[in-house]
Amino acid sequence: MLFNSFVFLLAFLPITYLVFWALRSAKSRYVWLTITGYVFYGYWDPRFCLLMAFSTLVSFSAGLGFLRWTDPRHRRLLLIIPITVDLLILGFFKYANFVFASIGKLLNWAGAGIAIPHWNIILPIGISFYTFHTITYIVDSYRGVIKPTRNLFEFSAYVSLFSQLVAGPIVRFRQIEEDLEKLGQADRARWLSLGISFFLIGLLEKVVIADTLAFFVDRELAHYQLLSTSGAWLAMIGYSFQLYFDFAGYSDMAIGLGYMFGIRIPINFNSPYKALDPSDFWRRWHISLSSCLRDYIYIPLGGNRHGEANAYRNLLLTMLIGGLWHGANWTFVIWGAYHGILLAAYRRFAPIWDRLPRLSRQVAMFLLALFGWVLFRSASFDMAAHLFATMFSPTPGMSVEGGLAYGVVLLTAGAWAMAGSNAQEIHANWSLTPRRMIALAAAAGASLAVMLGSGSSPFLYFQF
């Protein structure tokens, strides 16, 4: 089910909201959030609800084990076994065919002539996100950062919380534990206007900005071989803003839905195209993922505690894993390595970079991110190589059709992303004035008009 669909807006959300607030106890609200989470997830394919339930039970049982055993041997087993189970499930559904295909290509290159079978494995939507939720819960329980819950429905409500289930943000249990514990005493009106505002701004970002850009960008990149140099640049600039507003829009809607149900979901984007360097970019882009990579991979690897060479190695390994997390394709792995190299290079040359004018650093960082998006968007290295060659050598061909309309949307998106306020900044000192109510109503109207005209489109991060 999509946030930007009429079945969600006109049926699922109103029913879920009204029943939730009609219930009085925390336990009944946990049960209701669990039920609605599984309905939301099962709307796509109900078979995979069993997979999420199994992962939930494994992680919940590990938490109970941490409450029972305190000796190092049992605690290590409780850490290793459930995480291994979670990773094996994720690995099978997300990476099995990728591994088999890579082995097959390697064998063919070596002249072995061995056929490797291709399995028709369906990738469950959101598996990367809810697996991260369960793993962070296990690790935090092991570290003593949180006290595991004894309430199965509280934990299942956390894992299956529909607002962040299929595309994040990656919310750690400790970040919403307080709100979950107090859910029975939550005040319906306390954050309602804030929640609606976040949701409508996110809907505007997704439906009006991202989807309009996608109409042009996807059409042009479908025949990227025919693009001119200017066409390739315009298409990739458009994709850079499409990806940002698509995912930032989803995250803002998720945050808004959280507020509407008395749960504060942390910010996931903080104007990443205002970043001045690679480190700043990753503090702003997909914050929940980058902080997880830092806390659960980079720091355990040693971080920057054992010399510069080890810090560079740890940055590269962390971003390689981050790239692979995004998808089962070597282009994602190289994209992750590219950002690892950028982070390492900035670490080495920061004093020189930081002396450059502020605007120069912002524009240069945007271009560095854009070059990475070429790899991220490309289905193959051939596509990426062709796009890079077209962008950096004068090439005749096609430009983006519908130039005026595309230009207006692109300029609007660019001004908002690189100079305007993001949703979090807009709501820092929020009060629902009449002028803002009119603006939100206009955002809702524009979004619904686009949805009526073009239908509902999936979020880009559903595939990850």
Secondary structure as GFF3:
##gff-version 3
##sequence-region A 1 464
A	DSSP	alpha_helix	6	7	.	.	.	ID=ss1
A	DSSP	pi_helix	8	12	.	.	.	ID=ss2
A	DSSP	alpha_helix	13	22	.	.	.	ID=ss3
A	DSSP	alpha_helix	26	42	.	.	.	ID=ss4
A	DSSP	three_ten_helix	46	48	.	.	.	ID=ss5
A	DSSP	alpha_helix	49	68	.	.	.	ID=ss6
A	DSSP	alpha_helix	72	109	.	.	.	ID=ss7
A	DSSP	alpha_helix	127	143	.	.	.	ID=ss8
A	DSSP	alpha_helix	152	159	.	.	.	ID=ss9
A	DSSP	three_ten_helix	162	164	.	.	.	ID=ss10
A	DSSP	alpha_helix	173	181	.	.	.	ID=ss11
A	DSSP	three_ten_helix	183	185	.	.	.	ID=ss12
A	DSSP	alpha_helix	192	203	.	.	.	ID=ss13
A	DSSP	pi_helix	204	210	.	.	.	ID=ss14
A	DSSP	alpha_helix	211	221	.	.	.	ID=ss15
A	DSSP	three_ten_helix	224	226	.	.	.	ID=ss16
A	DSSP	alpha_helix	229	260	.	.	.	ID=ss17
A	DSSP	three_ten_helix	272	274	.	.	.	ID=ss18
A	DSSP	alpha_helix	278	284	.	.	.	ID=ss19
A	DSSP	alpha_helix	287	293	.	.	.	ID=ss20
A	DSSP	pi_helix	294	298	.	.	.	ID=ss21
A	DSSP	alpha_helix	299	301	.	.	.	ID=ss22
A	DSSP	alpha_helix	308	326	.	.	.	ID=ss23
A	DSSP	alpha_helix	330	353	.	.	.	ID=ss24
A	DSSP	alpha_helix	358	377	.	.	.	ID=ss25
A	DSSP	alpha_helix	381	392	.	.	.	ID=ss26
A	DSSP	alpha_helix	403	418	.	.	.	ID=ss27
A	DSSP	alpha_helix	423	426	.	.	.	ID=ss28
A	DSSP	alpha_helix	434	454	.	.	.	ID=ss29
A	DSSP	three_ten_helix	460	463	.	.	.	ID=ss30
###
